[in-house]
């Protein structure tokens, strides 16, 4: 027998996680398509990725799929942006100062 209160709680968690992930998707797609993360803050990307990993870890600790899945998906969308920001940071500095 399914406990409806637990089902409703899980459904609410999945809905919240899905909406939060979908909210981040346009930014990730724009950055991937334009191959530019220039306007994204490095501190924001670092704190977002660390926070997402902590949420995933917490989800595993309490065995909560509605916490694990959306945060893992968002992490896999945002981690490449952080890598891009770190990798191309030097080339952006050189371009701003006129160095090649």
BAVEXFI-333160 format. One record per atom (N, C-alpha, C): residue in three letters; x, y, z. Coordinates in steps of 0.001 Angstrom, whole numbers, padded with zeros to 6 digits, always signed. Example, Ala and Ser with C-alpha at 12.3 -4.5 7.8 and 13.67 -1.06 7.14 Angstrom:
ALA+013190-005690+007800;ALA+012300-004500+007800;ALA+013200-003300+007800;SER+012850-002250+007080;SER+013670-001060+007140;SER+012900+000030+007870;
END
This chain:
UNK+000844-001189+000000;UNK+000000+000000+000000;UNK+000886+001248+000000;UNK+000603+002143-000894;UNK+001369+003381-001018;UNK+000867+004390+000004;UNK+001814+004968+000721;UNK+001432+006045+001634;UNK+001336+007318+000824;UNK+000153+007874+000738;UNK-000090+009029-000109;UNK+000688+010249+000345;UNK+000923+010396+001647;UNK+001684+011555+002105;UNK+003135+011485+001631;UNK+003714+010284+001624;UNK+005085+010124+001141;UNK+005140+010297-000380;UNK+004122+009770-001066;UNK+004044+009929-002513;UNK+003943+011411-002876;UNK+003104+012141-002162;UNK+002925+013570-002420;UNK+004211+014347-002120;UNK+004897+013965-001057;UNK+006164+014624-000714;UNK+007208+014381-001806;UNK+007307+013152-002291;UNK+008261+012839-003359;UNK+007891+013558-004649;UNK+006613+013574-004969;UNK+006148+014260-006173;UNK+006467+015755-006107;UNK+006266+016342-004948;UNK+006588+017762-004752;UNK+008082+017996-004917;UNK+008900+017116-004358;UNK+010353+017236-004479;UNK+010815+017115-005920;UNK+010271+016141-006658;UNK+010631+015993-008065;UNK+010189+017205-008881;UNK+009003+017727-008592;UNK+008508+018908-009312;UNK+009408+020111-009049;UNK+009774+020327-007793;UNK+010641+021450-007442;UNK+012011+021306-008112;UNK+012571+020117-008047;UNK+013875+019879-008655;UNK+013853+020043-010165;UNK+012787+019559-010781;UNK+012655+019682-012231;UNK+012565+021146-012646;UNK+011760+021918-011939;UNK+011620+023341-012271;UNK+012929+024100-012073;UNK+013648+023799-011001;UNK+014924+024484-010759;UNK+015956+024113-011823;UNK+015977+022857-012229;UNK+016897+022432-013282;UNK+016522+023077-014606;UNK+015221+023096-014919;UNK+014769+023722-016164;UNK+015061+025218-016175;UNK+015035+025854-015019;UNK+015337+027284-014941;UNK+016794+027551-015310;UNK+017685+026619-015006;UNK+019104+026788-015300;UNK+019438+026393-016739;UNK+018599+025565-017348;UNK+018873+025031-018679;UNK+019093+026107-019751;UNK+018289+027174-019848;UNK+018545+028183-020888;UNK+019932+028824-020786;UNK+020390+029093-019566;UNK+021728+029676-019397;UNK+022801+028697-019858;UNK+022658+027445-019471;UNK+023640+026440-019868;UNK+023663+026277-021385;UNK+022499+026170-022002;UNK+022441+026016-023459;UNK+023022+027225-024175;UNK+022707+028419-023685;UNK+023254+029640-024294;UNK+024780+029642-024215;UNK+025313+029277-023066;UNK+026770+029271-022893;UNK+027430+028210-023772;UNK+026804+027032-023877;UNK+027364+025978-024731;UNK+027339+026396-026200;UNK+026230+026994-026624;UNK+026096+027394-028037;UNK+027031+028542-028395;UNK+027131+029522-027514;UNK+027978+030685-027799;UNK+029442+030421-027472;UNK+029700+029313-026777;UNK+031053+028971-026318;UNK+031657+030110-025504;UNK+030795+030781-024739;UNK+031253+031910-023939;UNK+030653+031848-022539;UNK+031507+031989-021554;UNK+031066+032093-020161;UNK+031601+033401-019563;UNK+031930+034319-020445;UNK+032537+035581-020033;UNK+031688+036341-019016;UNK+030379+036337-019216;UNK+029495+037105-018343;UNK+029082+036359-017073;UNK+029579+035141-016902;UNK+029254+034381-015697;UNK+030342+034588-014650;UNK+029936+034785-013429;UNK+030873+035002-012331;UNK+031543+033689-011940;UNK+032863+033731-011795;UNK+033601+032548-011359;UNK+033155+032130-009963;UNK+032990+033091-009066;UNK+032552+032776-007706;UNK+031163+032122-007706;UNK+030268+032599-008563;UNK+028931+032003-008659;UNK+029031+030564-009148;UNK+029852+030311-010167;UNK+029981+028953-010693;UNK+030602+028006-009669;UNK+031589+028487-008937;UNK+032214+027648-007907;UNK+031211+027329-006804;UNK+030553+028352-006286;UNK+029603+028116-005186;UNK+028422+027266-005649;UNK+027951+027463-006879;UNK+026851+026648-007400;UNK+027255+025184-007479;UNK+028421+024908-008036;UNK+028854+023520-008194;UNK+029129+022841-006861;UNK+029751+023546-005942;UNK+029987+022974-004609;UNK+028653+022717-003910;UNK+027741+023680-003993;UNK+026422+023509-003396;UNK+025669+022333-003981;UNK+025728+022176-005298;UNK+025044+021053-005943;UNK+025637+019717-005494;UNK+026946+019646-005399;UNK+027574+018410-004915;UNK+027177+018113-003468;UNK+027089+019155-002657;UNK+026650+018948-001275;UNK+025209+018450-001221;UNK+024325+018998-002081;UNK+022941+018521-002139;UNK+022881+017058-002561;UNK+023691+016689-003545;UNK+023717+015292-003986;UNK+024191+014390-002842;UNK+025261+014807-002161;UNK+025749+014033-001020;UNK+024706+013910+000071;UNK+024029+014997+000362;UNK+022964+014981+001369;UNK+021833+014051+000935;UNK+021483+014111-000337;UNK+020440+013230-000855;UNK+020790+011760-000671;UNK+022061+011423-000903;UNK+022494+010036-000677;UNK+022428+009678+000803;UNK+022814+010602+001652;UNK+022785+010329+003099;UNK+021380+010020+003604;UNK+020394+010729+003054;UNK+019021+010507+003533;UNK+018214+009654+002555;UNK+018884+009124+001529;UNK+018247+008234+000549;UNK+017044+008896-000120;UNK+017266+010085-000671;UNK+016179+010856-001273;UNK+016446+011115-002755;UNK+015789+010335-003593;UNK+015927+010509-005033;UNK+015473+011878-005520;UNK+014402+012475-004950;UNK+014017+013812-005393;UNK+015083+014881-005123;UNK+016000+014634-004225;UNK+017098+015573-003983;UNK+018295+015209-004861;UNK+018566+013926-005006;UNK+019745+013480-005753;UNK+019643+013812-007242;UNK+018573+013382-007884;UNK+018489+013480-009348;UNK+018540+014901-009898;UNK+017680+015802-009458;UNK+017736+017145-010054;UNK+019054+017864-009802;UNK+019613+017678-008617;UNK+020877+018346-008308;UNK+022027+017735-009096;UNK+021993+016430-009331;UNK+023020+015786-010150;UNK+022915+016261-011601;UNK+021705+016354-012132;UNK+021520+016831-013502;UNK+022009+018270-013635;UNK+021641+019116-012683;UNK+022076+020514-012736;UNK+023596+020612-012605;UNK+024191+019760-011771;UNK+025649+019739-011649;UNK+026296+019389-012987;UNK+025751+018391-013688;UNK+026333+018003-014965;UNK+026119+019061-016048;UNK+025172+019968-015837;UNK+025006+021106-016741;UNK+025949+022254-016376;UNK+026197+022444-015083;UNK+026979+023599-014652;UNK+028479+023314-014532;UNK+028867+022092-014284;UNK+030296+021771-014148;UNK+031083+022110-015421;UNK+030566+021777-016614;UNK+031326+022170-017812;UNK+031479+023684-017957;UNK+030511+024445-017476;UNK+030632+025903-017538;UNK+031765+026378-016634;UNK+031891+025762-015465;UNK+032993+026104-014567;UNK+034333+025733-015208;UNK+034396+024571-015829;UNK+035626+024150-016509;UNK+035973+025141-017617;UNK+034968+025543-018405;UNK+035202+026528-019466;UNK+035711+027846-018883;UNK+035096+028274-017791;UNK+035484+029546-017166;UNK+036942+029484-016699;UNK+037331+028384-016081;UNK+038700+028240-015601;UNK+039693+028069-016750;UNK+039327+027309-017754;UNK+040232+027020-018865;UNK+040504+028253-019723;UNK+039470+029044-019985;UNK+039619+030172-020899;UNK+039823+031503-020186;UNK+040013+031460-018872;UNK+040206+032683-018102;UNK+041457+033438-018545;UNK+042541+032719-018784;UNK+043803+033350-019181;UNK+043692+033954-020578;UNK+043015+033279-021499;UNK+042914+033812-022864;UNK+042067+035073-022884;UNK+041075+035159-022001;UNK+040257+036362-021918;UNK+041078+037518-021365;UNK+041904+037254-020353;UNK+042756+038306-019796;UNK+043735+038824-020847;UNK+044291+037905-021618;UNK+045241+038304-022668;UNK+044558+039132-023738;UNK+043350+038780-024103;UNK+042614+039522-025136;UNK+042245+040918-024644;UNK+041942+041032-023351;UNK+041582+042344-022800;UNK+042771+043285-022758;UNK+043961+042768-022550;UNK+045152+043613-022470;UNK+045831+043774-023825;UNK+045285+043125-024842;UNK+045855+043243-026182;UNK+046938+042246-026476;UNK+047184+041312-025564;UNK+048192+040274-025786;UNK+047541+039090-026476;UNK+048326+038396-027278;UNK+047810+037210-027970;UNK+048593+036011-027544;
END
